[in-house]
Amino acid sequence: MANNRQHYNHDQNQNHTVTPNTNQLMKPSHDVVVVIVPLPAQGHINQLVHLSRLIAAYNIPVHVVGAAVHNRQGKLRVQGWDPNSIPNIHFHDFTIPPFHSPPPNPTSQHNFPSHLLPSFHATRHLRDPAAALLRRLSSQTRRLAVIHDSLMASVVQDVVSIHNAESFTFHSVSAFAIFLFYCDGMAKTTSLLEMDDGVKFPNDIPSLEGCLNSEILDFIASQYEFNKLNSGNLYNTSRVMERPYMNSLARILPKKKHWAVGPFNPVSFMGNNTANDMTRHTCLKWLDRQEPKSVIYVSFGTTTVFTDEQIEELALGLEQTNQKFIWVLRDADKGDVFDKTQEKKFELPKGYEERVREMGIVVREWAPQLEILGHASTGGFLSHCGWNSCVESITMGVPIAAWPMHSDQPRNAVLVTKLLGIGTVVRDWAHRGDVARADTVAIGVKKLMASKEGDEMRKRAEELGGALRRSMAEGGASRRELDCFIAHISRQISMCRAQRDSCST
C-alpha cells in the first residue's frame, strides 16, 4: 500500500476561474451539458467539485452554480487537481443577498453547525439566476442534466419546465445512512437486508436523536417535495463498499435510478516529495521524516468546534499515547469562510507544543487532508466520520478512529467500525454529552495505532482502499457505473445497453 500512496503537489494559491460571459456561452452547442448545484458547506462543495472533474473527462461541459464566496471556497480548497486547468469546467458566480455569518457555538445543545443555516437559506435566491442559466444552456445542447445537492432541490425546481432537461439528486452521505433515513419509522430494515445473502446488520444503530436540530430538520423538509422531481440519485460511494445498501435503496425506490460512481476524489497521484518543495505544506515535509504508517492524523472536519475543556483533554490524551500525530486545530467554518472576524484561536496547555515537538505537530490553518491521508507515513485517522472524510480515508487505505459529532456521522461510524471493520470507536455516540477524558482518547488511539487489532484494521483498510481505487479504473465497478450514467444523460442507448449488466440502475 505504501508504494501506491505517493505524494503529490498542489499549489493552494490558485487563480480564480472567470465566470463565462454571454459570448462564451454562445459557442457551438454540445450533445450534453451538465449543471452542478452544491450546498454551500465544505463537505458538500468538495464532493461535487470533484465530481465535475470526473464528468468533464468525458468531454462534457460542466457548469457549477453558486454564490461567488462559495465558488471561491470550492476552488481554493480542492486537492489533487486544479479546477482552473480544465477548460470544460465553468463556475458561475451568482449574487445572493448578504447573509449573517456568525461564529460557531461550542456550548450549543446540539453539535449540528446551526451557524451555517443563514448561508443555506440565502441560496434560495439562486433559483432565478440558475433557471435563466438552464434555459440559456438548454437552447445550446441536445440534453441538459442538472446534478444538485439533496438540500438544493428547490433551487433547481424549474428544470421540469425545460423540455430537454432532467435533474439528479446527489446524496452527500453514505448509501448506508440514506438507507437508514428511509427506513426510520418503517419496519422494513431487517426484511430488506435479509434479501441479500450474508449481510450483517447491527442491532444498535444510533437513532437520529441528537444528530440534527429542529432548524435543519425544517430545512430538509422544505426540500422533500422538490427532490421527488428528479430522474435518479448519485452517490459518492462504490458497490465494492456498499453493495447491500445500494441494492436496498433500489428496492425502496424502484422507480428511480441509482448510480454509485465514487470515490469522487482523485485516487492516484503523480509526483514525488521533492517536486515543488517550496509549495508543499510544512506538515507534509514533517511526514517525509516519519516511519511508514506511524502517524495518526487528527481532524474533526470543517463544522466541529470543541470547548476549551475538551481541547485540553484531547491534547493530553494524544500526549499520553506516545504516538506520532498531526493535529488540525482550527475553528469551524463560518458561512463565509473568508470572514476572519470573531475567529477563535485555541489555547493549548502551557508548554504543550514544546513537550510534543518530537512527537507531533499542531496545524492551525487549512490542511491538505487528502495529501496527508495519501502519505505513506500516515497510518490512522482520528475523525468525526463525515462522509467526505470517510471516503478520502478509505480510498487511501487508512483506518479510522471514530468520534462522531452530528448529522450522518454516528451512522457512518457504525458502517466504518462494525460493518466494514476498518476502524474503532474512540468516543461512543451514547456519551456525546460528556467530555471525553484524556485516557479515553489515549486508549482509542493506541487501539488503532499500536495493537494487533489495529494492525488487522489497517490491513482491511488497505485492501478496501485498493479495491476502491481499482473500481475507478477502466472496467472497474464504479467506472462502469459512471459510464452508464453518462450514457443515460446523453441518451446513448446502445452504450447504455452494453453497460446494462454492469449497472444496477
Buried (B, 14 or more C-beta within 10 A) or exposed (E): BBEBBBBBBBEEEBEBBEBBEEEEBEEEEBEBBBBBBBBBBBBBBBBBBBBBBBBBEBEBBBBBBBBBBBBBBBBBBBBBBBBBEBEBBBBBBBEBEEBEBBBBBBEEEBBBBBBBBBBBBBBBBBBEBBBEBBBEBBEBBEBBBBBBBBBBBBBBBBBEEBEBBBBBBBBBBBBBBBBBBBBEEEEBBEEBBEEBEEBEBEEEBBEBEBBBBEBBEEBBEBBEEBBEBBBBBBBBBBBBBBBBBBBBBBEBBEEBBBBBBBBBBBBBBEBEBEEEEEEBBEBBEBBBEBEBBBBBBBBBBBBBBBEEEBBBBBBBBBBBBEBBBBBBBBBBBBBBBEEEEEEEEBEBEEEBEEEBEEBBBBBEEBBBBBBBBBBBBBBBBBBBBBBBBBBBBBBBBBBBBBBBBBBBBBBBBBBBBBBBBBBBBBBBBEEBEEBBBBEBBBBBBBBBBBEEEBBEBBBBBBEBBBBBBBBBEEEBBBBBBBBBBBBBBBEBEEBBEBBEEBBBB
